[in-house]
Amino acid sequence: MHATKDRTPRVTPLDETTTRWSDWRWQLRHRCRNLRQLERFLELSPPERQALEQTREILPVAITPYYLSLMHPGDPQDPLRRTLVPVMGEFATLPGDSPDPLDEARDTVVPGVIRRHPDRVVLLATGVCATYCRYCTRSRLVGGGEKLTGHWDQAIAYIADHPEIRDVLISGGDPLLLSTSRLDGLLTRLRAIPHVELLRIGSRIPLVLPMRITRKLVDMLRKHHPLAVSLHAIHPRELTPLAQTALARLADAGIMLAGQTVLLAGINDSLPVLADLMRGLLRNRVRPYYLYQCDPIPGSGHFRVPVEQGLRLMAGLQGHMSGYAVPRFVIDAPGGGGKIPLASETVVGRDARGWLLKNHLGEIFCYPEAFVE
Ligand code: SF4
């Protein structure tokens, strides 16, 4: 039996002078994935240490040296750190939590294709991410070594057989982690389907691994217009010079950029932080699009912000910045009701179970209010 390969970085991840720092594959190979590796760079708090010691049966830990360098090594409350380093709250399940809160399994029409609307589908192209967000809605699917690439033929055949599908969101996992040639192959096959008009890629890569946005990648992407990238951004400190270069490359290539932010307790649930993030995105040609209420997956309770606070934050944003910088505040309705914008006319009421919300069809869904103080 072979010993597990030691992936501990040979140079400190915080040493940005290494020539390999800008090599995205080096960054991936040297991700910190366990307590032993993380404690070399962070002063771990007891809850972090305890959580890292427990077997991670659902969502692994992975942090690129680049993103680790943005974290405060001595502060467990550092917002960037809290998104990627687990704490014991991750092991708590609250009433209404579900591993598949959006009922994506029910809406899976063939393996890897989720269809909730007539004209668009989500194609889960990979199960791998550069970093694993502790509040991930798809934590049941990602990071388990499952590459989710074996079903592409069936998925593409399904989309080709349904002429009403105009828009394909390629998601996962993070599709920008696929090799350039493999992603090119997938986009080429989808682009060859005459009724597919818009291709979108959901990604966090420009902010957690910006060196992946190489000229070669961008030159490939620009062949597949109209193409959009939905950028998962959670904090203004993610908009570093490197990340700004990555976003500029994508924007210069004519790729539409839309921001998606999850509202997270202690991370971005204040008006100054949210406003900075939205303004920063807009400055980098990313249109803030959605602000999501955190989905009720088990272990996300400590991240959830009361809906009422979210509504107050939105009122603050609306009053104080360009409409272009103001996202829509939405709940992806538990039970598969789709994204429901939170505004007075969609909030029908509240009962002992949580908030009652009306979607565009007039259907009522319940969002459980449980969260950790
Ligand atoms: S990058 Fe997206 S899919 Fe990957 S862990 Fe984060 S939220 Fe989940």
Residues whose N, C-alpha, C, O or C-beta is under 5 A from the ligand:
A	BS01	SF4	C129 T131 Y132 C133 C136 V142 G172 G173 R204
